[in-house]
Amino acid sequence: MPNPHDPALLAKAETLVDALPYMQRYAGSTFVVKYGGHAMGDPELAHDFAEDVVLLKAVGINPVVVHGGGPQIGAMLKKAGIESQFVDGLRVTDKATAEVAEMVLSGAINKEIVGWIAKAGGKAMGISGKDGGMVTARKVQRTKKDPDSLIEQVVDLGFVGEPDKIDTSVIETISAAGMIPVIAPIAPGADGETYNVNADTMAGAIAAALGAARLFLLTDVHGVLDKQGNLLTDLRPADIGRLRQDGTISGGMIPKLDTCIHAVEAGCEAAVVLDGRVSHAMLLEIFTQEGAGTLIRAGQTSM
């Protein structure tokens, strides 16, 4: 028989009690989670992630998972002898590349995540933007300045899209049935073509359309750091603008934060950038006062 005075058992009970106000606050809410990066390639972290989303569902929160798969697509393209080119972090996608991307994202990766969730005791349904007319994409337009003439030139990225219209009824039906939607970032265009969509962008658009309480972008960094390497825990769009201007924010963090800003200004309550390499990072962010990443909200400056 366990000792009721065991400090370890008491600590577990206190942890649950501390989490109770957050469970009550978010019960019935929707959380959209973009899952990717190194966390997706590590079996132990994948197991932890699956446990996290199953726990969220069990306490009355509706998690919606949107996953990436860039490294896996790259590996499959290499096997097929197809070379990849990138413009501003987006893969130039011809017809052959689009077919490989759909096979990897909607097939292997999507069903693997569904399997992890099932192993953790949950029920998930794997879909893509094609299913039920959930997402209609439009072709991404990009320009690039010619280094010699300094003239802006249009760059054709091929079958790279971004969400244009979103019908959330499929997601809501799956969630209401007690399951967790797992969404691959593939969507048809109005032209009938299939487009590869950046997973961050897809997650942000879905979070806005659902009016989600939280959008989580799991990354390979702790969050947004200041110039001294300290974590910035609470930001507004104006703060992000200043941090971009002074060079604190650069590189791949810029499009992630742009996604967060668009989401919170279009209906998502708040977005969080956090380190997916940290075990149970989402639970630490949601159910503790300290949090674990950088929270982005609409409104006036927090700095």
Secondary structure, 3 states (H helix, E strand, C coil): CCCCCCHHHHHHHHHHHHHHHHHHHHCCCEEEEEECCHHHHCHHHHHHHHHHHHHHHHCCCEEEEEECCHHHHHHHHHHCCCCCCEECCEECECHHHHHHHHHHHHHHHHHHHHHHHHHCCCCEEEEECCHHHCEEEEECCEEEECCCCCCEEEECCECEEEEEEECCHHHHHHHHCCCEEEEECEEEECCCCEEEECHHHHHHHHHHHHCCCEEEEEECCCCCECCCCCECCEECHHHHHHHHHCCCCCCCHHHHHHHHHHHHHCCCCCEEEEECCCCCHHHHHHHCCCCCCEEECCCCCCC
